Amino acid sequence: MMQADGANNNNDDNDNNINNDNNNKEESILAHAMVISGGALHFITRKHCDGQKLLGRTLCRGCGFFFGDGGPIRTHAQNSRDSRCLDIAAGEYYEKPCRDASAPSAPSEPSEAQASPAPQAPVQTRPDNLDPGIRAARDGDLDELKRLVQGGRWHPLTAADHHGNGPLHWAAGSGHVAVCRWLVEEAGVDPSRQNSQHHGRTALHWAARNGHLQVCQWLLELLKSDDVDVQTDGGDTALMLASWQGHLKVVEFLVAASADVNHLNSWGCNAMHKAARMDGAASSRETIEFLHKKGVDPCQVNCNGHNALHKAAQYGSVTAVRWLLEEGGCRSRAAIAPDRDRNSPSALAYAAGFRALASEIRHVEDTLWLAPALYYPGLLQEVREEPPSS
């Protein structure tokens, strides 16, 4: 009996081990399950997630769609009106720093003085702090800047905020030409210096992004003409940033200064991708129309499979969507094709919470994809030429 009990116990242990192994296998197979519209269950396997991960895509556990790492899923999390999309995975990207939404009018805006004990090292500040010199540059207070430099307590060549933006970045981004001129001509600040952490932007990038035409004009007079297309870490130019924010006067000036209107950034986006979002401070249909007249292609596809229509749909830009479909050349099967994650423009609008716009775009998609072909001219011609049967 003792041996039998021992044998039974061993068998029980083996059964438990087998069950545990099976459970582990089941756990390793299924990565995510969710209820979708209509009450159906949607399963996503771990193998599929691993394959998407190799392509640089992350699963949003709220809606079940895959988005590119970094910016795409962060943008999805920011724009989604479905609280389920703000899960841990999406939230990880949503909370990352260096978001332009945190700096609507100038480089990120901290506020209290924080001096470094080593004057020769860059003055690094916390997100809620600015050193007094950078604050003065932001506010256009030239007298305060001069006083700080003369007192030897502040160094414009090494001062920087937590994103690596120096006083010239702040002055340019705030539109203070006199302060910019003094920092370059008197303090010796390099006008082409890129910030260290905020996308690698120069003073020209910040001036263009925030629509300060006079600063852009002064900087391009000072710099070589080649600098009109200087790129950020992500490949954006001043023209692309001005187009994104809708600053038409700056866009017109930069184009007149020989900016490359067809430049593509690191993700394959052109200026029309940026303008079609219409989430900028001065976004307008006029900016989109101007770029189109200058030859910028609304149907240019980026690395995510998005053209300007996809971007406009994703950001809920009703004006841009309607113009692109009616006048921009995007009313075609090629233009409404799904992106690399198989999301059509209407699906992107729907996932971002723009339900009415999604319905409007879906009607166009259905019309283009599902309209019956009444005849084929070539075939009809062949039928007409065929001799009648006897």
C-alpha positions in Angstrom: 0.0 0.0 0.0 2.8 2.3 0.8 4.3 1.8 -2.6 1.0 2.1 -4.3 0.4 5.4 -2.5 3.8 6.5 -3.5 3.1 5.5 -7.0 -0.2 7.4 -7.0 1.5 10.4 -5.5 4.1 10.3 -8.2 1.4 10.0 -10.8 -0.4 12.9 -9.3 2.7 14.9 -9.4 3.3 14.0 -13.0 -0.3 14.9 -13.8 0.2 18.3 -12.1 3.4 18.9 -14.0 1.7 18.0 -17.3 -1.2 20.3 -16.4 1.3 23.1 -15.5 3.2 22.6 -18.7 -0.1 22.8 -20.7 -1.1 25.9 -18.8 2.3 27.5 -19.5 1.9 26.6 -23.2 -1.6 28.1 -23.3 -0.3 31.2 -21.6 2.6 31.5 -24.1 0.2 31.1 -27.0 -2.3 33.8 -26.1 -1.1 37.4 -25.6 -4.4 39.3 -25.4 -8.1 38.8 -25.6 -10.9 41.5 -25.7 -14.5 42.0 -26.5 -15.1 44.0 -29.7 -18.3 45.5 -31.1 -21.2 43.1 -31.4 -20.0 41.0 -28.5 -17.4 39.0 -30.4 -14.2 37.9 -28.8 -10.9 39.1 -30.4 -7.8 37.0 -29.7 -4.2 38.0 -30.3 -1.5 35.4 -30.1 1.9 36.0 -28.6 3.5 34.8 -31.8 1.6 37.6 -33.7 2.7 40.2 -31.1 6.3 39.0 -31.4 6.2 39.4 -35.2 4.7 42.9 -34.9 7.4 43.8 -32.3 10.1 42.8 -34.8 8.5 45.4 -37.2 8.6 48.0 -34.5 4.9 47.9 -33.6 3.3 47.9 -30.2 -0.1 46.5 -29.2 -2.7 48.9 -27.7 -4.6 46.6 -25.4 -7.5 49.0 -25.4 -8.5 48.8 -29.0 -6.4 45.8 -30.2 -4.6 47.7 -33.0 -0.8 47.8 -33.4 1.0 51.1 -33.7 4.6 52.0 -34.3 6.8 52.4 -31.3 7.3 55.8 -29.8 5.5 58.6 -31.6 2.7 56.6 -33.3 1.4 54.9 -30.2 2.0 57.9 -28.0 -0.1 60.0 -30.5 -2.8 57.3 -30.4 -2.9 57.4 -26.6 -3.1 61.1 -26.6 -5.9 61.3 -29.2 -8.0 58.3 -28.3 -11.3 59.0 -26.6 -11.6 55.4 -25.5 -10.2 55.1 -21.9 -9.3 51.5 -22.5 -6.5 52.7 -24.8 -4.8 54.4 -21.9 -3.5 51.1 -20.5 0.0 50.5 -19.2 1.5 49.8 -22.6 0.1 53.0 -24.2 0.6 55.0 -21.0 4.3 54.2 -21.1 4.7 56.1 -24.3 2.1 58.7 -23.3 4.2 59.8 -20.3 7.5 60.1 -22.2 9.0 63.6 -22.2 9.7 65.9 -25.2 6.0 66.1 -26.3 5.2 69.2 -28.3 1.8 69.4 -26.7 3.6 70.5 -23.5 5.1 73.5 -25.3 2.4 75.3 -27.3 4.2 78.5 -27.7 7.9 78.0 -26.9 10.3 75.4 -25.7 9.0 73.6 -22.6 8.2 76.1 -19.9 9.7 75.7 -16.5 9.9 78.6 -14.0 12.2 78.9 -11.0 16.0 79.7 -10.9 18.4 76.8 -10.5 22.1 77.6 -10.8 24.8 75.0 -11.3 27.8 75.0 -8.9 30.1 74.6 -11.9 29.7 77.6 -14.1 31.4 75.9 -17.1 28.9 73.0 -17.2 25.5 73.5 -18.8 22.9 74.7 -16.3 20.4 71.8 -16.2 17.0 72.5 -14.7 14.1 70.4 -13.6 10.9 70.5 -15.8 9.3 73.1 -13.5 12.4 75.4 -13.3 14.2 77.8 -15.6 17.3 79.6 -14.7 17.0 83.5 -14.6 18.8 84.1 -17.9 16.7 81.7 -19.9 13.6 83.2 -18.3 14.8 86.7 -19.4 15.4 85.4 -22.9 12.0 83.9 -23.1 10.4 87.2 -21.8 12.5 89.4 -24.1 14.1 91.2 -21.1 17.4 92.3 -22.7 18.4 94.5 -19.8 18.1 91.6 -17.3 20.2 89.5 -19.6 23.0 92.1 -19.8 22.9 92.5 -16.0 23.2 88.8 -15.4 26.2 88.5 -17.8 27.9 91.5 -16.4 27.5 90.2 -12.9 29.3 87.0 -13.9 26.6 84.8 -12.4 25.2 83.5 -15.6 26.8 82.2 -18.8 24.8 82.3 -22.0 27.1 79.9 -23.8 26.5 77.0 -21.3 23.0 77.8 -20.0 20.3 75.2 -20.9 17.0 74.0 -19.8 16.2 70.3 -19.1 15.7 69.7 -22.8 19.0 71.3 -23.7 17.4 74.5 -25.1 19.6 77.5 -24.6 18.7 81.1 -24.4 18.8 81.6 -28.1 16.3 78.8 -28.6 13.9 80.5 -26.1 14.4 83.9 -27.5 13.8 82.7 -31.1 10.8 80.6 -30.1 9.3 83.6 -28.3 9.9 86.0 -31.2 12.4 88.4 -29.6 14.7 89.6 -32.5 16.6 92.1 -30.4 17.5 89.5 -27.8 18.5 87.0 -30.5 20.7 89.6 -32.1 22.4 90.4 -28.8 23.0 86.8 -27.9 24.7 86.1 -31.2 26.6 89.3 -31.8 27.6 90.3 -28.3 27.4 87.1 -26.2 28.8 84.8 -29.0 26.0 82.2 -29.0 26.1 79.9 -32.0 23.0 80.5 -34.1 23.1 77.0 -35.6 23.4 75.1 -32.3 21.0 72.2 -31.8 19.4 71.4 -28.5 20.6 68.2 -26.9 17.3 66.4 -26.0 14.3 68.1 -27.6 14.5 66.6 -31.1 17.7 68.4 -32.0 16.1 71.7 -32.9 17.9 74.9 -33.7 16.7 78.5 -33.2 15.4 78.5 -36.7 13.3 75.4 -36.0 11.7 77.1 -32.9 11.1 80.4 -34.7 9.4 78.6 -37.6 7.4 76.3 -35.4 6.0 79.2 -33.4 5.4 81.5 -36.4 7.9 84.3 -35.8 8.6 85.5 -39.3 11.0 88.4 -38.4 13.2 86.0 -36.4 13.3 83.5 -39.3 14.2 86.4 -41.7 17.0 87.6 -39.4 18.4 84.1 -38.9 18.5 83.2 -42.6 20.2 86.6 -43.3 22.8 85.6 -40.7 23.2 82.0 -41.7 24.1 80.4 -45.0 21.3 79.8 -47.4 21.9 76.0 -47.0 20.7 76.2 -43.4 17.1 76.8 -44.6 16.8 73.0 -44.7 18.7 72.1 -41.6 17.2 69.0 -40.1 16.2 68.0 -36.6 17.1 64.5 -35.2 13.9 63.2 -36.9 14.6 64.8 -40.2 12.1 67.7 -39.9 12.9 71.0 -41.5 11.8 74.5 -40.5 9.3 74.4 -43.4 7.8 71.2 -42.0 7.4 72.6 -38.5 5.8 75.8 -39.8 3.5 73.8 -42.0 2.5 71.6 -39.1 1.6 74.6 -37.0 -0.1 76.4 -39.9 2.0 79.5 -40.0 1.4 80.5 -43.6 3.5 83.6 -43.7 6.5 81.7 -42.5 5.8 78.8 -44.9 5.7 81.3 -47.8 8.9 83.0 -46.7 10.8 79.7 -46.3 9.6 78.5 -49.8 10.7 81.8 -51.3 14.1 81.2 -49.5 14.5 78.0 -51.5 13.4 75.5 -48.8 12.9 72.0 -50.2 9.1 71.6 -50.4 9.4 67.9 -51.2 11.8 67.0 -48.3 10.9 63.8 -46.4 11.7 63.3 -42.8 13.0 60.1 -41.2 9.5 58.6 -41.3 9.0 59.4 -44.9 6.6 62.3 -44.1 6.5 65.5 -46.2 5.2 68.9 -45.3 1.6 67.9 -46.4 1.6 65.1 -43.8 2.3 67.8 -41.2 -0.2 70.4 -42.4 -3.0 67.9 -42.9 -3.0 67.2 -39.2 -4.3 70.7 -38.5 -3.6 70.4 -34.8 -1.3 73.5 -34.8 -1.7 76.9 -33.3 -2.7 78.5 -36.6 -3.7 75.5 -38.8 -5.7 76.5 -41.9 -6.9 75.2 -45.2 -4.8 78.0 -46.9 -1.6 76.4 -45.7 -2.6 73.0 -47.3 -3.6 74.7 -50.5 -0.4 76.7 -50.7 1.7 73.6 -50.3 -0.3 71.8 -52.9 0.2 74.6 -55.4 4.0 74.3 -54.8 3.9 70.7 -55.7 3.8 68.9 -52.4 2.2 65.5 -52.9 -0.8 64.7 -50.6 -0.6 61.1 -51.7 3.0 60.6 -50.6 3.1 57.5 -48.4 5.3 57.4 -45.3 6.9 54.3 -43.6 3.6 53.6 -41.7 1.7 53.5 -45.0 0.1 56.9 -44.3 -0.6 59.7 -46.8 -2.0 63.1 -45.9 -5.5 61.7 -45.8 -4.6 59.1 -43.2 -3.0 61.8 -41.1 -6.0 64.1 -41.4 -8.3 61.3 -40.5 -6.2 60.2 -37.5 -6.2 63.7 -36.1 -9.9 64.4 -36.8 -9.2 67.2 -39.3 -12.6 67.5 -41.0 -11.5 70.5 -43.1 -8.4 68.8 -44.3 -10.2 65.5 -45.0 -12.8 67.1 -47.1 -10.3 69.2 -49.1 -8.1 66.2 -49.7 -11.0 64.2 -51.0 -12.6 66.9 -53.1 -9.6 68.9 -54.4 -6.4 67.3 -53.2 -6.5 64.2 -55.4 -7.1 61.6 -52.6 -10.4 60.3 -53.9 -8.9 57.2 -55.3 -8.5 53.6 -54.3 -4.7 54.1 -54.0 -5.2 57.0 -51.6 -7.6 55.3 -49.3 -5.6 52.0 -49.2 -5.0 50.6 -45.7 -1.8 51.4 -43.9 0.9 48.8 -43.0 -1.3 47.8 -40.0 -4.3 47.3 -42.3 -6.0 50.5 -41.0 -7.9 52.5 -43.6 -8.4 56.2 -43.1 -11.9 55.7 -41.7 -10.5 53.1 -39.2 -7.8 55.5 -38.0 -10.5 58.2 -37.4 -12.7 55.7 -35.6 -9.9 54.4 -33.4 -9.1 58.0 -32.4 -12.7 58.7 -31.4 -13.8 60.8 -34.4 -16.9 58.7 -35.1 -18.8 61.1 -37.4 -15.7 61.8 -39.5 -15.0 58.1 -39.7 -18.5 57.5 -41.0 -18.0 60.2 -43.6 -14.8 58.8 -44.9 -16.1 55.2 -44.8 -18.9 56.3 -47.2 -16.2 57.4 -49.7 -14.2 54.2 -49.2 -17.3 52.0 -49.8 -18.1 54.0 -52.9 -14.7 53.6 -54.3 -14.2 49.9 -53.3 -17.7 48.5 -53.6 -19.2 50.4 -56.6 -20.0 47.8 -59.3 -18.1 48.0 -62.6 -20.8 48.4 -65.2 -18.6 47.6 -68.2 -15.0 47.4 -69.3 -14.4 49.5 -72.4 -11.9 47.1 -73.8 -14.1 44.1 -73.5 -17.1 46.0 -74.9 -15.0 46.9 -78.0 -14.1 43.2 -78.5 -17.7 42.2 -78.3 -18.7 44.8 -80.8 -16.1 43.7 -83.3 -17.0 40.0 -83.0 -18.8 38.9 -86.1 -22.4 37.7 -85.6 -22.9 34.0 -85.4 -24.7 32.3 -88.2 
